[in-house]
Amino acid sequence: MLKHRGFPGRLPGTDFQFTIRRASKSGAARLIARERHADRRPGDRRADAAFMAALWAHFGAEPFMRGNLDAGRLSWLFGREVVPAEEPFDPQCYEAMLRIDVARARASFPDAFDAEAQA
């Protein structure tokens, strides 16, 4: 399992996890597209936005390997802002390649891309 060095491990001051420490002996947790409802808690929304900002800062528009990124956090974005970068795609593989759908991510998380405009 590839460990993304320099990627934040969690949202500061919370228990919202962004990465995992070690690979599971039973294999990677399956990525699924989770439904984000309008009534989600503000903390959950902040975690999604911070995770998207970290993905953008770390990888940009280039394809990236899933590696040690947390499956639960990725699943909130999977199928919309984060999409498979290869066919066939294995949702239970640490080596699976993903990419950010930039247009959709900018529409969903405009603040995650503000730092780019200010730089």
C-alpha positions as CSV (number, residue, x, y, z in Angstrom):
1,M,0.0,0.0,0.0
2,L,1.4,3.4,-1.1
3,K,1.5,5.9,1.8
4,H,1.0,9.4,0.6
5,R,3.7,11.3,2.5
6,G,2.7,14.9,3.4
7,F,-1.0,14.2,3.1
8,P,-2.9,15.2,6.3
9,G,-4.0,12.3,8.5
10,R,-7.2,13.9,9.7
11,L,-9.1,17.1,9.9
12,P,-7.3,19.1,12.7
13,G,-9.1,19.2,16.0
14,T,-11.5,16.4,15.0
15,D,-11.7,12.6,14.7
16,F,-12.4,12.8,10.9
17,Q,-9.8,10.5,9.4
18,F,-8.2,11.1,6.0
19,T,-5.7,8.3,5.9
20,I,-5.1,4.9,7.4
21,R,-1.9,3.7,9.0
22,R,-1.6,0.2,7.7
23,A,-3.1,-2.1,5.1
24,S,-5.8,-4.5,6.2
25,K,-4.9,-8.2,6.0
26,S,-8.3,-8.9,4.5
27,G,-7.8,-6.3,1.7
28,A,-8.8,-2.7,1.1
29,A,-12.3,-1.6,2.1
30,R,-14.6,-1.2,-0.9
31,L,-15.2,2.2,-2.3
32,I,-18.9,3.0,-2.7
33,A,-20.7,6.2,-3.8
34,R,-22.4,7.4,-0.7
35,E,-25.3,9.8,-0.9
36,R,-24.7,13.2,0.6
37,H,-27.9,14.6,2.0
38,A,-28.6,18.3,2.4
39,D,-29.1,17.8,6.2
40,R,-25.6,16.5,6.9
41,R,-23.9,17.9,10.0
42,P,-21.7,20.9,9.5
43,G,-18.7,19.0,10.8
44,D,-19.2,16.3,8.1
45,R,-19.4,19.0,5.5
46,R,-16.2,20.7,6.8
47,A,-14.4,17.3,6.7
48,D,-15.6,16.7,3.1
49,A,-14.4,20.2,2.0
50,A,-11.1,19.8,3.8
51,F,-10.5,16.4,2.3
52,M,-11.2,17.7,-1.2
53,A,-8.8,20.7,-0.6
54,A,-6.1,18.2,0.5
55,L,-6.7,16.0,-2.5
56,W,-6.4,19.1,-4.8
57,A,-3.3,20.5,-3.1
58,H,-1.6,17.1,-3.1
59,F,-2.6,15.7,-6.5
60,G,-4.2,18.4,-8.6
61,A,-5.8,17.2,-11.8
62,E,-3.4,14.3,-12.2
63,P,-4.5,10.6,-11.6
64,F,-3.4,9.3,-8.2
65,M,-3.2,5.9,-6.5
66,R,-5.7,5.2,-3.7
67,G,-3.0,4.0,-1.4
68,N,-3.6,4.8,2.3
69,L,-6.5,7.3,1.7
70,D,-9.4,6.4,4.0
71,A,-12.1,4.5,2.1
72,G,-14.9,6.0,4.2
73,R,-13.9,9.6,3.5
74,L,-13.2,8.8,-0.2
75,S,-16.7,7.2,-0.5
76,W,-18.4,10.5,0.3
77,L,-16.8,11.9,-2.8
78,F,-16.5,8.8,-5.0
79,G,-18.6,8.7,-8.2
80,R,-19.0,12.5,-8.2
81,E,-15.9,14.6,-7.4
82,V,-13.5,11.6,-7.3
83,V,-13.8,9.2,-10.2
84,P,-11.9,6.1,-11.5
85,A,-8.9,6.9,-13.6
86,E,-8.7,3.5,-15.2
87,E,-10.8,0.7,-16.7
88,P,-11.4,-1.8,-15.4
89,F,-11.6,-0.3,-11.9
90,D,-11.3,-2.4,-8.8
91,P,-13.0,-0.6,-5.8
92,Q,-11.2,-3.0,-3.3
93,C,-7.6,-2.4,-4.4
94,Y,-5.1,-0.1,-2.7
95,E,-3.4,0.3,-6.2
96,A,-6.6,1.6,-7.9
97,M,-6.1,4.8,-9.8
98,L,-8.4,7.7,-9.1
99,R,-8.7,11.3,-10.4
100,I,-10.6,14.5,-9.4
101,D,-13.4,15.5,-11.7
102,V,-12.3,19.1,-11.5
103,A,-15.5,20.7,-12.9
104,R,-17.7,18.8,-10.5
105,A,-15.4,19.3,-7.6
106,R,-15.2,23.1,-8.2
107,A,-19.1,23.2,-8.3
108,S,-19.4,21.2,-5.1
109,F,-16.5,22.6,-3.1
110,P,-15.6,26.1,-4.4
111,D,-13.7,27.0,-1.2
112,A,-11.3,24.0,-1.7
113,F,-10.0,25.8,-4.9
114,D,-9.9,29.3,-3.5
115,A,-6.4,28.9,-2.2
116,E,-5.3,28.3,-5.8
117,A,-6.9,31.6,-6.9
118,Q,-5.3,33.6,-4.0
119,A,-1.8,32.2,-4.6
